[in-house]
Amino acid sequence: MAKRRGIKALLLNWRVLLLILFLIGSIAAIAVNGLTYGIDIGGGVALIAKPDRPLSGDEVDGVTSSLQNRLNTFGLKDISIETQHDPETGETLFVVKVANVTLDEAKSIKALIESQGVLYMELDGVVFATGGDVTVYSSNYGLDLRSPAPRWYVGFTLSGDSLKKFNELKKGKVGWPVDIFLDPPVNSLIVVSDEVYNTMQDFLGEPASGTPKPLIQRISEAFNITVVKYENQSAEELVKNATSLGKDKIIVADLPEELYTQIKNEVLRSNVNVRVSYYVPQQGEDLKGFVARILHLYGPYVLSEEVVMGDSNSFQLTGGAATKEEALQEAKRIYSVLRSGSLPTKLRVISEEYISPTLGSSFKKQALIAGLGALIAVLLVIYFHYRRWKIAIPVASTSLFEVIIILGMASLIHWNLDLPSIAGIIAAIGTGVDQQIVITDELLGGSSARGVSRRMGLLRRMARAFFVILASATTTIVAMSFLLVYFVGTLKGFAVTTILGVLIGVLITRPAYAEMAKYLLSLE
Amino acid sequence: MATKKSKRKAPSSRGIMNQKQKRLAFLVDIEPKKMILYPLVVFVLALLLLAVHPPDRGIDLKGGVVVTVYNVDASPDELASYLTDKTGIELHAERFHDPINGITGIRVYAPADANPDLISDLIKARYPNADVTPRVVDPTFGKIAQRQGIKAVAYAFIGMAIVVFLFFRDLLPSGTIIFSAFSDMVIALAVMGILGVKLTTATIAALLMLIGYTVDSNILLTTRLLRRKEDTVEDAYLSAVSTGFTMSTTTLGALIVLWLVSTSDVIDSITIVLIFGLLADFMNTWILNAGVLRWYIASPYRFSIKLRRGS
């Protein structure tokens, strides 16, 4: 009876209640948000790129949004671009992480980052402007408020020769298509299925007079891109075809993956310098969108009568969307595409790490087993020291609770768990167990060999235990905060989880453990 | 019922604590001056070792290419010679084993100027089922990471030193704690050099973790010796050592399990550094720092200890 009342009192103790609340909250957070993993665990590619000169804040923004745009053409979902500023050298590093990619996609991503984005505007198979000729002003985009349906616009100006060229080209071409490309696959051979080939014959605009050239012809004339239909040619034939035409890229689109592998092996075997890439339509992607993605094509836009007749140097791209939000979104995207065409700098990838998604999942399993193993080791060693489960089980389970709460917090702030983060969790657990032992020994140490210390009350012993805990927690947090602020590399996760773990330990789990230990030990 | 139980069991646990303390009692018999001397000798030896044979920098600090290959039926030598043939670069390959997933893999190391794409394509061409994961670090990034690693350790160390000093406000005990932490790191680094564990961002993280563990045990000892006024210094020392012994063996147990289970290069090297760092810490806290404190408390010349409470 007394025992039961004890348990009730223990459970209603605010320190224990707090622990229980945090535990429930963490489990809920993990259930709702899930855990996100860093590239080194979840699989994917992490690239760190360095600009060839220090950039201003505005330029950093430009590079970031341009990278985002250009990477979007891969149709990947989990792209994150972080910038890390080194206060000492003034350098900015761009950390690009893309989850769940194949090795070949990873290679293309690297190539894309290292190539400077080039914008082309093309009409009737002639490139009339490139990035440097196009100027966009930061305020010159938005929603077209005169139109009843949601419509967006982006304004830009052309300068010098490009304007002259455009004025020549546009004569009598009302309704003809104008294409904008960002990083098109210049000088390549594209092998496609029938459907894709037929779709590429389209993209004709709404010509008022005359017949515009089909897209296949336009890109062939403007960019030396040759599109061929796949009619059971062998890999060898295709590679020969590409080399005889002097191409440096082969793109396989909407065809079986075997063909792509065969072509790649053929390229390696015959030792020619040709890059091979592979595209398949994604779920819900229409063929026109797919074609645009392969070619990195925006538009086509259509020449209006105003533009053809007028002689101004400023123009507008416009388009419709389902909602105002989408229209504004699109305007922003096109605005940053136009801006991307003339990046202030080149980027060089200085660190690259690729982990295949299947390997990533085996890491997860391993981390789980290693963690459980460590927990069992803690349980057994503590039992060995005190010879009672009444101490070993609470210590080990408090550690487990601590891990759960750290993970819950991580899921709440959407922290990506990478290997350094996991090392940080291990560190926090290690100090956590140490501090629980300090508490336990202070509780048990009431009578020493000489039996003198009985004079010292429980409260004072606890105060001493918490002095030790507080002192070591403060040092760890201070040391790690320096790391968090000054370290630009990949160790940030280590600092974050260590600090999180130590804070949770001092504020939540340690006080609750002290209550539990007091209860369990006084029962004996 | 509760009272019955307590009569039967309570002495046993204290008995165990006393037993443990008796087993460690030999530590009390060492003269404080000798307690200071031995760890200092180890520290100097470690410094010498470090000067002669510093740990190698891993590719993330030096730059280079590592291609990890899973699911491949080849010996490392076979793979290395095939790749050397095709690329004309001197490569070095090693096998490793993952006991949990039962997968065996090979790591291929190449210099920083090697083309990782070509290497992985070549592997894929000959072994189509191979799972290839390249990692490339440019020497310029290695330099940045290295500079920041040094900075991180230095700042963390300084931060720790300031806080320790603020907590104890007494030059000698705080100085010893700071020195212990430093000596732990030096010894861990020396062991890394001997065992061929490379200095990487992960092992830098481990050195930082070491700062945390060192401070824990040292603060415990210093607090027990300086703040526990009701016991003799020997009793306080023994009870602190017995607590510290439990702390260190528990952590070591967990680390050894981690080391056994994991095949991740990163986790393995972190645990190795921590295991040796903790062993060094055991010596530096319970022998060196304890020696200094015992000598300090016994010294007739000692200047006032500024405790806020209890004295």
Interface residues (C-beta under 8 A of the other chain):
Chain A: A2 K3 D40 I48 K50 D86 E88 E91 L93 L103 K107 T261 K264 N265 L268 R269 R348 V349 I350 S351 E352 E353 Y354 I355 S356 T358 L359 S362 F363 K365 Q366 A367 I369 A370 G373 A374 L375 I376 A377 V378 L380 V381 I382 H385 Y386 R387 R388 L419 P420 I422 A423 G424 I426 A427 I429 G430 T431 V433 D434 Q435 I437 V438 D441 L444 G445 S447 S448 A449 R450 V452 S453 R455 M456 R464 F467 V468 A471 S472 T474 T475 T476 V478 A479 M480 S481 F482 L483 Y486 F487 V488 G489 T490 L491 F494 T498 L523 E524
Chain B: M1 A2 K5 S6 K9 A10 S12 S13 R14 I16 M17 N18 K20 Q21 D60 Y70 D98 I100 N101 I103 P116 D117 S120 D121 L122 K124 A125 P128 D131 V132 T133 P134 R135 V136 V137 D138 T140 F141 I144 A145 R147 Q148 G149 K151 A152 Y155 A156 F157 I158 G159 M160 I162 V163 V164 F167 T201 A202 I204 A205 A206 L208 M209 I211 G212 Y213 V215 D216 S217 I219 L220 T223 R224 R227 R228 E230 D231 T232 D235 S239 S242 T243 T246 M247 T249 T250 T251 G253 A254 L255 I256 V257 L258 L260 V261 S262 T263 S264 V266 I267 I270
